Amino acid sequence: MQSFSHDGFDLAFLDRQPASGQGDPVLMIHGFASTHYVNWVSPGWFKTLNDAGYRAIAFDNRGHGASSKSYQEVDYTPAKMASDGAALLNHLGIERAHVMGYSMGARISAFLALSDPDKVATLVFGGLGIGMVDGVGDWDPIAAALLADDPDTNSHPRGRSFRAFADQTRSDRRALAACIATSRELLAEADIARIAQPTLIAVGTKDDIGGSPEELAALMPNATAFHIEGRDHMLAVGDKTFKQRVLEFYAENPL
C-alpha cells in the first residue's frame, strides 16, 4: 500500500501493473463500509484485470480502511469523495482511465464522471441501478446500528447486516455513521443524462438495494444493463460472470 494526501486526508491506495508492463488503467472505487481489499483484492479483481493486461488501481475511501477518518458528515458528500479519485489519478500522472465503482463507489464514480469527464473513459456501475436516482431505501437505521454499543439491540435487518459487515472489516463505526448520512446524495435524471461515457450497469438479480439496471441505463445516452444472475448485493461484486462481462466491455471500449 502507498498513500497520498488530499483535502486533509491521507488516502491509502494499491497500484499494480500487469506482468507485461504498461496496461490501460482501471480505477476501482469500493462500497460503503468496505475497503479496497474487501471489494477488489479478495474477490480477485486485481488478478483478473492484471491477467488481462490492465493496470489495477484502488484506494480506501476517506473514512474507510487505512485512509484517514473524519466524524464530520460534511466531509462525505459524493462530490468530495469523487475528488479523491480525481486527485489519485493526478497523483499517479494518469490523464484518463476506466472507472469502476461498486454500490456507494458507483455513485462516487458517477459524480467523478460529472466533475472530471475528461479523466473518465468508461464507467462500470456495480450494485447500483436506478437507486442512484430514486434512492435505495431507508438507511437511517444503519447509522443507529453502527453507533449502538450492543449490536444485538438493533432489530432492523439491513442495520444488523451492515453492523456485522463493519465489525468484520474492523471499521471505524463512528466514521461510517457520518459517511452514510451524506454519501447517499441522489443524482437528478438530468445529471445522469449528461454522463455520456460508455457505461455498464451490473446488478445482482437477488439485490434488494441497487434497483433496476435497465431503468438507469434508459436515462443515459450510452449505457448497457447486465444482470448478475443469482447474486445479492453482498455477493455480486466477486461474481465470475460480472468479471467476464467487464473484460468484454473494456475490450469493446479501449482507451
Summary of the structure (lengths in Angstrom):
residues: 255
radius of gyration: 16.8
end to end distance: 26.0
largest distance: 52.3
contacts: 937
relative contact order: 0.15
helix: 43%
strand: 19%
